[in-house]
Amino acid sequence: MLLHLKDLLIGPALPTQATAHKELNKIRALAAFSPDALSSIAYANQEIYLGLVVAGTAGLRYAWPIGLTIAGLLIIVAISYYQTIHGYPSGGGSYIVARANLGTLPGLIAAAALLIDYVLNAAVSLTAGVAALASAFPMLWPYRIVLSLALLLLITVINLRGLQETGTVMAVPVYLFLGTYLSMLAYGAVKLWLEGPGPAALAPAPPPVLEPLTLVLLLHAFATGCTAMTGIEAISNGVPAFKPPKSDNAGRTLVIMALLMGALFVGSIGLTQFFGVVAAPDETILSALARRLLGNGAPYLVIQFSTLLVLTVAANTSFADFPRVGAILAGDDFLPRQLRGLGDRLVFTNGIILLALSTAALILVFSGETHSLIPLFAIGAFLAFTLSQSGMVVHWFREKGPGWELKAFFNGAGALATGTTLVIVAISKFASGAWITVLVIPIFVLIFDRVRRHYKQVKQQLSLHGLPPSLRPVSPARAVIPISGVHRGIVNAVLFAQSISPNVTAVYVEIEPGAGARVKDEWNEWWPDVPLVVVPSPYRSLVGPLLEYLDATDAEHNDGQLAVVVLPEFVTTKWWQNLLHNQTAILIKAALLYGRRRAGAERLVVDVPYHLRT
């Protein structure tokens, strides 16, 4: 039943031969790699507005200068990543660049920042998309958590099915968003030219002054607005997906994406300020701008739905990148190797599920509030930017190819700009939640190190190096059969034990006084030649008395080896039927495999299943 449900949701398994790499032209590549970057205006503009509106009209006047400053920073970072595209035509992810040029530790820091950023991108994009929808339909505000989780579930299932985000389905929301927003901004620019700037016409009153206008407040707004730059590195990560010449096509696509980002960001902030738009409490600032320009009719609804769609697609980019980075780290033994394996549908299933669960946890913990998630968001993005661009400076110094000084200069300028922004973001948003990311990144690095050390120790212990050509012959093993009673489920276990050893003993742990005598009488009727030992358990424990008995008999025989435990276990036909049984076999196996054991000795546990028919 579960297998049928799985096939229905994600489809039947695909053969490995079905794996295919599809190269993208610039139009499809823009749709595949730009949603995260283009859609970031939905929450970046909102954060700038929320940061400045507390200072009233005087604060909102600084939205345009802050927007221009961020646009300038965007240009510097775009030029820097243009260099990365040509320096790493095989794909220049922050982890790869930082580890290759700065060392393992900076590489792991970049990897931790990337993984956190992908999870936050999914959570922020989904909650921001739901906020856009709820701005058009205010009755949905109380249900934003449920709606965000529903969209997350939909994206997860789609990715588990292996549908690639580079297809036509991916392109439609992106180009719909670009078409509707650029048209709205163009219409707004004409309207502004004809009518001129205006006061906060839609606001019932000027926004109240809750805080004084200070440099700290301006830096705070700048820091949160810098989330508009998230996703700009996506193209440098995916250079191999482009059609030849790969680096040239990827570079041109990056330029187009950066220009579109700048136009959307600066244009929307400029119109918001010059028209004096102020949002209602349960509305985003972009929704208020759309109402100001288009009214409440169909064009406004198209804008809001296109925002929801592109933000959903932006969240989907995390489902492409998070599993890929996780697989690279797993291949380097920094994460569990299960993240490296392809699932039935030729996707990194475990990475997709891990991302979905992490995103769902964030949405629940932060109650679906985009504003609460943003402070965690920018730290990881700008830390990865800074390490990647610093690594590129080292790369050019090592390579010293034609024009390397200019290339190093551009990447150095990018590293300086993003590093400065990182410091501003970390300081200004630390108390608002950025401390969580600052704390979690070192924890991730420690986890990477522990996982790597574990795999290294396992490799050393499993190595055949130094193993003698012949092993010392050992005496026949002693076999012990723990039983819960005399029934058909133990017959195969007894027969198997007798086939491997002439020295077989059954053990019954007596929890209820008097039960041992009855079991022994039944046992002797069936296997009189196999001794049964009844071990009393005055404290009604099952595992403890059994382990004590095994240790005592091992010490008594003193033959240098441990008894083989032959464990009978019956298997139910339905998963829920397991809940009706005590699962003592699982407890015994766990105790024997992971509990105490004598130094230099390993106890063998042989599981002999008996399958029930109903």
Helices and strands as residue ranges (DSSP letters): H 2-10, G 16-18, H 26-33, H 35-39, H 41-53, H 56-60, H 63-87, H 94-102, H 104-136, G 138-143, H 144-160, H 168-195, H 215-225, G 226-229, H 234-237, G 239-241, H 246-274, H 285-294, H 298-331, G 337-340, H 349-365, H 370-399, H 404-428, I 430-434, H 435-462, E 478-483, G 488-490, H 491-500, E 503-510, H 515-526, E 532-536, H 543-557, E 564-571, G 575-580, H 584-594, E 605-611
